[in-house]
């Protein structure tokens, strides 16, 4: 699946998933759903050498794997893509009782269906979240899920964008203020991972984050309190109420359309 040194073969790209793929954390008010994200960035690069590329993004924030399968899988297959990215299972893993073996087994069937269409499929292992206070507790589950995912990819001939080994994603500047989603710099870095995994030449360059200013222990504690009030508490309340941040959200690109160059500077 290496396409370096030549025009890539893709004419229709469909992205499936949750907030990660929708682009949450990479805010752009002028774009659909108010976000850009790594998938848009991948599509922009693919369209640079294939202006006829059609790009659809069916991902919706907060979606569990079962919801992604129910709402997005058949719709994606009906669009007849030759490239599919799917990131699913992260929201399941965060929940109490989320079983990384069971989630990976369900994803196995999904990847099998997608690969049966002849499309190339990109999967994502989870990043190493040892440094994130919210997600650190499930690091072991993420590691098990990642190991299972390599088996799924090998079985079906899918590609993995390896976020676990991308140590640069551990830098705080890669993450949005909610500490659950990636910031624009993180999305830029992940777009590079996807294109490199596909062997597609691209114009994206590594970007070094601005150094963080020195903060005292008291300042760090105040930041943690602010984060808990502004981000953690609403997240917990939604879980208790059985609500999702995506309850009123629709796919930002439900049908394949042309990709225009993004005019803002990264």
BELWOQUI-V12190 format. One line per field, one symbol per residue. phi: phi as a letter, one per 20 degrees, with the letter a starting at -180 (. if undefined). psi: psi as a letter, one per 40 degrees, with the letter a starting at -180 (. if undefined). burial: b if it has 24 or more other ideal C-beta (glycine too) atoms within 12 Angstrom, else e. A space follows every 50 residues. Layout:
BEGIN
phi = ???
psi = ???
burial = ???
END
This chain:
BEGIN
phi = .ecfnbffeedbdcddqdggefogodfbgeegmmcdnfffffffffffdc gegdcccefcgnfegfffffedffffffelfdccdccboffffffgnfdf fffffffgfffgfffffnffcddcefffdgeeffegfdgfffffffffff fffffdmeddeeefeefffefgffdfgfmdcefgfffgffgfgffffeme fbdfcgceffgfffcfgffffffffffffecfgfffffffemecfdfded gfbfcfcfdegeefef
psi = fheieihiehehhhhiaaddddehdghgdeiheeicidddddddddedeg eehhhiheihiehiddddddddddddddefiehhhhhiedddddihehhd dddddddddddddddeeeiihhihiiihfdehddeddedddddddddddd dddddefiihhgddegddeehdeeiideediiiddddddddddddddefh iieiiihhihiiihiiddddddddddddddddddddddddefiieedeii hdgdihiihihhdih.
burial = beeeeeebebbbbbbbbbbbbbbbbbebeebbbebbbbbbbbbbbbbbbb eebbbbbbbbbbbbbebbbebbbebbbebebbbbbbbbbbbbbbeeebeb eebbebbbebbebbbebebbbbbbbbbbbeebebbeebbebbebbbebbb ebbeebebbbbbbbebebbbbbbbbbebbbbbbbbbbbbbbbbbbbbbeb ebebeeeeeeeeeeeeeeeeeeeeeebeeebeeebeeeeeeeeebbeebe bbbbebeebeebeeee
END
